[in-house]
Structure formats: C-alpha cells, structure tokens
Amino acid sequence: MSPAETRKNQILKFKKLDPLDRLLWCLDAGTEMFSNLSPEKQKIYLKIKNAEKIKRKNRLAKLLKVPLGN
C-alpha cells in the first residue's frame, strides 16, 4: 500500500469516529507532537501560542467594548 493510500484510509477511519473520539484523537496527537519538539522549539511554540491568545482576547474585548484590565 502506498503512503497516499495509507493516508486516505486513515482519513476515512477518522471521519467515521464520533465527535468526542475525534476530539480526543486530536488532543492526543497534538500533545504527542508537542512533546516530540526540542525544548527550544517548545519555548517558541508557547510564545506564539500566548501571543495569539492575547490577540484573540484583545479582539474580543474590542468587539464587546470591554476595557482590558492589564
């Protein structure tokens, strides 16, 4: 079986999962990928993640016209 066929079969199996199992699979895969990163790359990822979280928070506060309590 070629890698493309294997990937296609994995996607078909994933589509058959119920939503909770899909979510759990994604969380497990993400955690595994993060743990396989080098410590330097984990720090970079966390910086990017935190910056994105702040950006979303600021956008939501602006949308809701809520003052941010820095």
C-alpha positions in Angstrom: 0.0 0.0 0.0 1.4 3.4 -1.0 1.7 6.2 1.6 -1.1 8.1 -0.2 -3.4 5.2 0.1 -2.5 4.7 3.8 -3.2 8.4 4.5 -6.5 8.2 2.6 -7.5 5.1 4.7 -6.6 6.9 7.9 -8.7 9.9 6.9 -11.7 7.7 6.2 -11.3 6.0 9.6 -11.1 9.4 11.3 -14.3 10.5 9.5 -16.2 7.5 10.9 -15.3 8.4 14.5 -17.9 10.2 16.7 -17.1 13.8 17.6 -15.8 13.0 21.1 -13.4 10.4 19.8 -12.2 12.9 17.1 -11.5 15.5 19.7 -9.6 13.0 21.9 -7.6 11.8 19.0 -6.7 15.4 18.0 -5.7 16.3 21.6 -3.6 13.1 21.9 -1.9 13.8 18.6 -1.2 17.4 19.4 0.2 16.5 22.8 2.5 13.9 21.3 3.7 16.3 18.6 4.5 19.0 21.2 6.4 16.5 23.4 8.5 15.5 20.4 9.7 19.0 19.9 13.1 20.1 21.2 12.9 22.3 24.4 13.9 25.4 22.3 11.1 24.8 19.8 8.6 24.2 22.6 9.5 27.6 24.0 9.0 29.2 20.6 5.6 27.4 20.2 4.5 28.6 23.6 5.5 32.2 22.8 3.5 32.1 19.6 0.5 30.4 21.3 0.5 33.1 24.1 0.8 35.9 21.6 -2.2 34.5 19.7 -4.2 34.2 22.9 -3.6 37.8 23.8 -4.5 38.9 20.2 -7.8 37.0 20.5 -8.5 38.4 23.9 -7.9 41.9 22.7 -10.1 41.4 19.6 -12.9 40.0 21.7 -12.6 42.9 24.2 -12.8 45.4 21.4 -15.8 43.7 19.9 -17.6 43.6 23.2 -16.4 47.1 24.1 -15.0 45.9 27.4 -12.0 47.6 29.0 -9.0 45.3 29.4 -7.6 45.2 33.0 -3.9 44.9 32.3 
